[in-house]
Amino acid sequence: MPTTTSRLASRRSLLIAAALILCLEGAHAFAADAGAAGMYVSLRDSMLGENTFPTPLEGLRHLGVDALELNLSRDFSVRVLDAKGKAFLKTDEDVKAYRQAVEKLGLRICSVLTACDFSAGDMASNSSWIARAIEIADLLGASAVRIDSAMAREKELDFEARVKIFAEGLGGALKQTPNSEVTLGIENHGFQGNNLAFLLNVYQAVGSERLGSTLDTGNFYWRGYPLSEVYGILRVLAPHTKHTHVKNINYPAEQREIMREAGWEYTKYFAPLDEGDIDVAKVVGILAAAGYKGDICIEDESIEKCKTREERVAVLERDVACVRKAIQGVK
C-alpha cells in the first residue's frame, strides 16, 4: 500500500506534469504566431482596459498573447500589468525593475507608444524626449517606438515646413541614440499622417534605416481612400514598416471604392478585424512579402461599441484568432 510520502510525491509529479503541459500549450500558441516570417500577435495596452479585464495581465493570459505595446506618457508613467495603477520609469533602474517584473509574468514589451507634437514646445526638449523613449525601449527589450504624426499647427504650416520640423525632431532623437537598434515608426495617424507624400519625404529627409512606419492598416481607409487604393498605399509603405496597428472598418458597399471625407461615419462603421472591408490576411501577406518581421498589433477601436464586458472580450478573442490565422496563412 502506498505510503503518505509516496502519494504526496506522486501527486506532486502530476501537478508538475500538468503545469508543464500548460506551459507547453502556451508556448505552442506563441510559437505559432512567430512561425510565419517572424510575425506574431501583440495588443495595445489600451485594448486591455479595466472595463474589459481587471488587469492587462489577466487579459493577455485569457487571450493567449504574451506581447504588449506599452504607452509611455510624457511624465514617464506606464501601466502596471498585474494590478491597477501606474509605475514611473524615470531612471534606468526603474526601467530595469519594470522589465524584470514583466518578464516574471511571462510577458514582453515589444514596442513603446509615444505622443509628441513637434510643432509645439521646444525642439530640443521634444527630440530629447523621444531619445529618452528610445533608451527606455532599449532597456525594456522593445524593438520599436511609435511616433505620432499629428501636429497642432499642421493646418497653418505648409508642406515643406511640416516635413522639416518632423525630420529635425526625429533626426535629432536618432543622433542622440547612435548605438541603439531601436527603430522609430511614424504612425499614419490623423490628416497629416495619412498623407503618403508627407511620410516618404520625412523618411528621405532623415535618411536613417531606423526610421519608418508604424503601419496602421485602417487609418488610410479612415482618411477616405478607396479600398483598392488602401492596399496600394500599404504596399508602398510595407518595406518601411517597423511596427503595426491593425483595425478595420465595414463601410456600405457603395462607399468602399469612392473618395470619402476624412473620418466619415467612422464610429458608426468601425468593426472587429474579421468583419471589416480590409482583408487582414492580405495585409499580413503584403508585409511578409516586403520582409517585415515583427508584431501585428491589435488596435480594435470598435470595442467602444460593445455594451458589456462579455461582448468586448468576445470581440478581442475574435481579433486575436483573425490575426493569428492570417500569420499562420503566410507561405
C-alpha positions in Angstrom: 0.0 0.0 0.0 1.5 3.4 -1.0 2.8 5.5 1.9 1.6 9.0 2.6 5.0 10.2 1.4 4.8 8.3 -1.9 1.3 9.5 -2.5 2.4 13.1 -2.0 5.3 12.6 -4.3 3.1 11.1 -7.0 0.6 13.9 -6.6 3.4 16.5 -6.8 4.7 14.8 -10.0 1.2 15.0 -11.5 0.9 18.7 -10.7 4.4 19.4 -12.2 3.4 17.5 -15.3 0.1 19.4 -15.6 2.0 22.7 -15.2 4.5 21.7 -17.9 1.6 20.8 -20.3 0.0 24.2 -19.7 3.3 26.0 -20.3 3.9 24.0 -23.5 0.4 24.7 -24.8 1.0 28.4 -24.2 4.5 28.2 -25.8 3.0 26.5 -28.8 0.4 29.3 -29.2 3.2 31.9 -29.1 5.5 29.9 -31.3 2.7 29.5 -33.9 2.5 33.3 -34.0 6.2 33.7 -34.8 6.3 30.7 -37.2 5.4 32.7 -40.3 8.1 35.1 -41.4 8.8 36.1 -37.8 5.5 37.8 -37.2 3.4 37.5 -34.0 0.3 38.9 -32.3 0.5 41.8 -29.9 -2.0 44.2 -28.3 -2.0 47.8 -27.4 -2.3 48.2 -23.6 -5.3 50.4 -24.2 -7.2 47.4 -25.5 -7.0 45.8 -22.1 -8.9 48.5 -20.0 -10.4 47.9 -16.6 -13.9 47.8 -18.2 -12.8 44.7 -20.1 -10.2 42.9 -17.9 -9.3 43.5 -14.2 -5.7 43.9 -15.3 -3.7 43.7 -18.5 -2.1 40.5 -17.3 -5.4 38.8 -17.0 -6.4 40.0 -20.4 -3.2 38.8 -22.1 -3.4 35.4 -20.4 -7.1 35.0 -21.4 -6.3 35.8 -25.0 -3.2 33.7 -25.2 -0.9 36.7 -26.1 2.4 37.5 -24.5 3.4 40.7 -26.3 2.3 44.2 -25.5 2.7 47.7 -26.8 3.2 49.9 -23.8 2.0 53.5 -23.7 4.7 55.8 -22.3 3.3 59.2 -21.1 5.3 62.4 -21.1 5.7 62.1 -17.3 7.3 58.7 -17.8 4.3 56.8 -16.4 3.2 53.4 -17.7 0.5 50.9 -16.6 1.2 48.3 -14.0 0.4 45.0 -15.7 -0.7 42.8 -12.8 -2.6 45.4 -10.8 -4.4 48.7 -11.1 -2.3 51.9 -11.1 0.8 53.3 -12.7 4.6 52.9 -12.5 7.1 55.6 -13.3 10.1 54.9 -15.5 12.2 57.9 -14.7 15.6 56.2 -14.2 17.4 53.3 -15.8 16.9 51.4 -12.5 13.1 52.0 -12.7 13.0 50.6 -16.2 15.1 47.6 -15.4 13.0 46.7 -12.4 9.8 47.1 -14.5 11.2 44.8 -17.2 12.1 42.2 -14.6 8.6 42.3 -13.2 7.1 42.0 -16.7 9.3 39.0 -17.6 8.4 37.3 -14.3 4.8 37.4 -15.5 5.8 35.6 -18.7 5.2 38.8 -20.8 7.3 41.1 -23.0 7.1 44.7 -24.1 7.5 44.6 -27.9 7.0 48.3 -28.6 6.6 51.7 -26.8 3.9 54.2 -27.8 4.7 57.9 -27.5 2.9 61.1 -28.5 4.9 64.2 -29.2 3.7 67.4 -31.1 6.8 68.7 -32.8 5.1 71.9 -33.8 4.6 72.8 -30.1 7.2 73.5 -27.4 10.9 73.5 -27.7 12.5 71.3 -30.5 15.5 70.3 -28.3 13.3 69.1 -25.5 11.0 67.2 -27.9 14.0 65.5 -29.5 15.4 64.6 -26.1 12.0 63.2 -25.0 11.9 60.9 -28.0 15.6 60.0 -27.4 14.8 59.0 -23.9 11.9 57.0 -25.1 14.3 55.1 -27.3 16.6 54.4 -24.4 13.7 53.2 -22.3 12.5 50.9 -25.2 16.1 49.5 -25.4 16.1 48.8 -21.7 12.7 47.1 -21.9 13.8 44.9 -24.8 11.3 46.6 -27.2 12.3 46.9 -30.8 10.3 50.0 -31.8 8.9 53.3 -30.6 5.7 54.5 -32.1 5.7 58.2 -33.2 2.5 60.3 -33.5 2.4 62.1 -36.8 -0.2 64.7 -35.7 0.8 68.3 -35.1 -1.5 71.0 -33.7 -0.1 73.5 -36.3 -0.3 71.2 -39.3 -3.1 73.2 -40.9 -1.2 76.5 -40.7 2.2 75.3 -41.8 3.0 74.4 -45.4 4.1 71.0 -46.5 7.9 71.8 -46.6 7.8 73.4 -43.2 6.0 70.4 -41.7 8.4 67.9 -43.2 11.4 70.0 -41.9 10.0 70.2 -38.4 9.3 66.5 -38.2 12.6 65.5 -39.8 14.6 67.8 -37.4 12.8 66.4 -34.4 13.2 62.7 -35.2 16.7 63.1 -36.7 17.8 64.8 -33.5 16.5 61.9 -31.4 18.3 59.4 -33.6 21.6 61.3 -33.4 21.3 61.2 -29.6 21.0 57.4 -29.7 23.6 56.3 -32.3 24.3 52.9 -30.7 20.7 51.8 -30.4 19.0 49.4 -32.7 15.5 50.6 -31.6 13.5 51.9 -34.6 11.0 54.7 -34.9 7.7 54.1 -36.6 5.7 57.1 -37.6 2.0 56.2 -37.4 -0.2 57.2 -40.3 -2.4 59.0 -37.8 -4.9 61.9 -38.4 -5.0 64.0 -41.5 -1.2 64.7 -42.0 0.0 61.2 -41.1 -2.3 59.7 -43.7 -0.5 61.7 -46.5 1.9 59.3 -48.2 4.0 62.1 -49.6 4.5 63.5 -46.1 5.7 60.2 -44.7 8.0 59.4 -47.6 9.5 62.9 -47.5 10.2 62.7 -43.8 11.9 59.3 -44.3 14.0 60.8 -47.1 15.0 63.9 -45.2 16.1 62.0 -42.1 17.9 59.3 -44.2 18.1 56.6 -41.5 17.3 52.9 -41.7 16.0 53.2 -38.1 13.1 55.4 -39.2 10.0 54.1 -40.9 6.3 53.4 -40.4 4.0 52.2 -37.6 1.7 51.0 -40.3 -1.9 51.4 -39.3 -3.9 49.2 -41.6 -7.2 51.0 -41.1 -6.3 54.7 -41.0 -5.8 55.3 -44.7 -9.3 53.9 -45.2 -10.5 56.2 -42.4 -8.8 59.1 -44.3 -11.1 58.4 -47.2 -9.1 56.5 -49.7 -10.9 53.9 -51.8 -10.3 50.3 -50.6 -8.3 49.2 -53.6 -6.0 52.3 -53.2 -5.5 51.5 -49.5 -3.8 48.2 -50.5 -1.6 50.1 -53.0 -0.5 52.5 -50.2 0.2 49.7 -47.8 2.4 48.1 -50.5 4.4 51.3 -50.8 4.9 51.6 -47.0 5.4 47.9 -46.3 9.2 48.0 -46.9 9.4 50.9 -44.4 7.4 49.2 -41.7 8.9 49.0 -38.2 5.7 48.3 -36.2 2.0 48.0 -36.9 -1.5 48.7 -35.7 -4.5 46.8 -37.1 -8.0 48.0 -37.1 -10.9 47.7 -39.5 -14.0 49.5 -40.9 -17.1 48.0 -42.5 -18.5 50.7 -44.9 -21.6 50.3 -47.0 -20.7 48.7 -50.4 -21.4 51.9 -52.3 -18.8 53.8 -50.2 -15.9 51.4 -50.5 -14.4 52.5 -53.8 -15.0 56.2 -53.7 -13.0 59.0 -52.1 -14.8 59.9 -48.8 -14.4 62.8 -46.4 -11.7 62.0 -43.7 -13.2 60.2 -40.8 -16.6 59.8 -42.5 -19.0 57.9 -40.2 -16.1 56.1 -38.6 -17.6 55.5 -35.2 -20.7 54.1 -36.9 -18.8 51.7 -39.2 -15.6 50.7 -37.3 -15.7 46.9 -36.9 -13.9 43.9 -35.5 -11.0 42.7 -37.6 -12.9 39.8 -39.1 -15.9 41.9 -40.1 -14.3 44.9 -41.8 -13.7 45.5 -45.5 -9.9 45.3 -45.2 -8.6 41.8 -45.6 -6.3 41.2 -42.7 -4.7 38.2 -44.3 -4.0 40.1 -47.5 -2.3 42.9 -45.5 -0.2 40.4 -43.5 0.8 38.9 -46.8 1.8 42.3 -48.1 4.0 42.8 -45.1 5.5 39.3 -45.3 6.4 39.9 -49.0 8.2 43.1 -48.0 10.3 41.2 -45.4 8.6 42.6 -42.3 9.4 40.7 -39.1 7.6 41.9 -36.0 4.4 42.3 -34.2 0.9 42.6 -35.7 -0.5 44.8 -33.0 -4.3 44.8 -32.4 -5.9 48.2 -32.0 -9.6 47.5 -32.4 -11.4 50.7 -31.6 -14.8 49.0 -32.4 -14.9 47.5 -28.9 -16.1 51.0 -27.8 -19.5 50.0 -29.3 -19.7 46.9 -27.1 -22.2 47.4 -24.2 -20.9 44.6 -21.9 -17.6 43.2 -20.7 -18.5 39.9 -22.3 -19.0 41.5 -25.7 -15.7 43.3 -25.5 -13.9 40.1 -24.5 -15.6 38.1 -27.3 -14.5 40.7 -29.9 -10.9 40.7 -28.8 -10.9 36.8 -28.8 -12.0 37.0 -32.5 -9.4 39.7 -33.2 -6.6 37.5 -31.9 -7.9 34.5 -33.8 -8.1 36.6 -37.0 -4.6 37.9 -36.8 -3.2 34.5 -35.7 -4.9 32.8 -38.7 -3.5 35.5 -41.0 0.0 35.0 -39.8 -0.2 31.2 -40.0 -1.5 31.5 -43.5 1.7 33.2 -44.8 3.6 30.9 -47.1 
